Amino acid sequence: MVAEGDAQRERGGDTVTASRSAFRRLMDSGWPVLMARLVLGGMFVYMGVMKVGDPLKPFNEEFLKLIRQYHMLPETPAIFLNGTAIVLPWLEILCGVGLLLGLSFRGAALLLAVMLAVFTPAILMRGLAILAEQGGSFFNVAFDCGCGSGVVVTWKKLLENGGLFLLSLLVLFSASTRFSLSTRLHSR
């Protein structure tokens, strides 16, 4: 069976059609989605574990303080801040494991895309607030954003989050289910 792009080449079609066919074959192979899942999953498992801190404590107090610095949640009742400090790291770990194993990976990618869509502008706003307080250059603004990696340079973190957001969209909207455990479980 001849692929559509190959048929175009045989008839003297343009190279754009051949390129699309090569891109389509690459996407259908499942490798780009697998790589995106591994990068996203690994990053979010790592960041979630770093936020959990001591698993015997109900929540990491340092992470709670970092959440508070964004002023996105009301301080009273305390359930909003405390609940976020408890749930968010475990949700990141759960999504990361889902991506790594290929279990409900589209749902995990959707949750991570939503989290990144909320946290990335929050990091930008916090960085701009620090810049307004301290002056200087935006490229020198650094703070602990609460992501689990310690003090980060704001513009680098924004680029990293943008890349992670694009990877999550790739996983979410890709038609490929190769290399996933859920495909194997559903085929039985």
C-alpha positions in Angstrom: 0.0 0.0 0.0 1.5 3.3 -1.0 1.1 6.3 1.4 -0.5 9.4 0.1 2.8 11.4 0.2 4.6 8.6 -1.6 2.0 8.6 -4.4 2.4 12.4 -4.7 6.2 12.0 -5.1 5.8 9.2 -7.7 3.6 11.6 -9.7 6.1 14.4 -9.4 4.3 16.1 -6.4 5.9 18.8 -4.4 8.3 18.3 -1.6 5.8 19.9 0.9 3.6 16.9 0.5 6.6 14.6 1.1 7.5 16.5 4.2 4.0 16.3 5.6 4.1 12.6 5.0 7.4 12.2 6.8 6.1 14.3 9.7 2.9 12.2 9.8 5.0 8.9 9.8 7.1 10.3 12.6 4.0 11.2 14.7 2.3 7.9 13.9 5.4 6.0 15.1 4.6 7.1 18.6 8.2 8.1 19.4 7.6 11.9 19.8 4.7 11.3 22.1 6.7 8.8 24.1 9.6 11.2 24.5 7.1 14.0 25.5 5.5 11.7 28.1 8.8 10.7 29.6 10.1 14.3 29.9 6.8 15.5 31.4 6.3 12.5 33.6 9.9 12.6 34.9 9.8 16.4 35.6 6.5 16.3 37.4 7.3 13.2 39.5 10.6 14.9 40.5 8.9 18.2 41.3 6.1 16.6 43.2 8.5 14.5 45.3 10.5 17.6 46.1 7.4 19.4 47.3 6.1 16.6 49.5 9.1 16.8 51.7 8.7 14.6 54.7 5.9 12.2 53.8 5.1 11.7 57.5 4.0 15.3 57.9 0.6 16.3 56.6 2.2 19.0 54.3 5.5 20.7 53.6 5.4 24.0 55.5 8.0 25.6 53.2 5.8 24.8 50.2 2.8 26.3 52.0 4.8 29.5 52.5 5.8 29.5 48.8 2.1 29.1 47.8 1.1 32.0 50.0 3.6 34.4 48.3 1.5 34.3 45.1 -1.7 35.7 46.9 -3.9 33.5 44.6 -5.8 31.8 47.4 -7.6 33.3 50.4 -5.7 33.0 53.7 -8.9 32.3 55.6 -10.3 29.7 55.9 -7.0 27.9 56.0 -8.4 24.9 54.1 -7.6 26.5 50.7 -3.9 27.0 51.3 -3.4 23.9 53.4 -5.5 21.8 50.9 -3.4 23.0 48.0 -0.2 22.3 49.9 -1.3 18.8 50.5 -3.0 17.9 47.2 -0.9 19.6 44.6 2.4 17.6 45.0 0.5 14.3 45.0 -1.5 15.3 42.0 1.7 16.2 40.2 3.2 12.8 41.1 0.1 11.0 40.1 0.0 12.7 36.7 3.7 12.1 36.2 3.4 8.4 36.9 0.4 8.2 34.6 2.5 9.8 31.8 5.5 7.5 32.5 3.4 4.4 32.4 1.0 5.5 29.8 -2.1 5.1 32.0 -4.7 7.8 31.4 -2.0 9.8 29.9 -4.3 12.2 28.1 -6.1 13.1 31.3 -2.7 13.6 33.0 -1.5 15.8 30.2 -4.7 17.9 30.4 -4.3 18.4 34.1 -0.7 19.4 33.7 -1.6 21.8 30.9 -4.2 23.4 33.1 -1.7 23.6 36.0 1.0 25.1 33.8 -1.6 27.6 32.3 -2.3 28.8 35.8 1.2 28.7 37.3 3.2 30.2 34.5 1.4 33.6 34.5 1.6 33.5 38.3 5.3 33.1 38.1 5.5 36.0 35.6 3.4 38.2 37.9 5.5 37.4 40.9 8.7 38.1 39.0 7.3 41.4 37.8 6.3 42.3 41.4 9.9 41.5 42.6 11.3 43.6 39.7 9.0 46.5 40.8 10.3 46.2 44.4 14.0 45.7 43.7 14.5 47.3 40.3 17.2 46.2 37.9 16.7 43.9 34.9 14.0 41.3 34.5 16.7 38.9 33.4 18.3 39.0 36.9 15.1 38.3 38.8 15.3 35.0 40.7 13.2 33.5 43.5 12.0 30.2 44.8 8.8 29.7 42.7 7.6 26.7 44.7 8.2 24.3 41.7 10.5 22.1 43.7 13.8 23.1 42.2 14.7 25.9 44.6 15.6 29.4 43.5 15.2 29.9 39.7 15.8 32.7 37.3 12.3 33.8 36.3 12.8 34.1 32.5 14.4 30.6 32.4 11.5 29.2 34.4 9.0 30.8 32.1 10.7 29.2 29.1 10.8 25.9 30.8 7.1 26.0 31.7 6.3 27.1 28.1 8.1 24.0 26.8 6.4 21.8 29.3 3.1 23.3 28.3 3.7 22.5 24.6 4.8 19.0 25.4 1.6 18.5 27.4 -0.4 19.7 24.4 1.5 17.3 22.1 0.5 14.4 24.4 -3.0 15.6 24.8 -3.8 16.1 21.1 -1.7 13.3 19.5 -3.6 10.4 18.0 -0.8 8.0 19.0 -1.4 5.5 21.8 1.7 3.4 21.1 4.0 2.5 24.0 1.3 3.0 26.6 0.2 0.5 29.2 -3.5 1.5 28.8 -3.4 0.3 25.2 -2.1 -3.1 26.3 -4.7 -3.3 29.1 -7.6 -2.4 26.7 -6.5 -5.0 24.1 -6.9 -7.9 26.5 
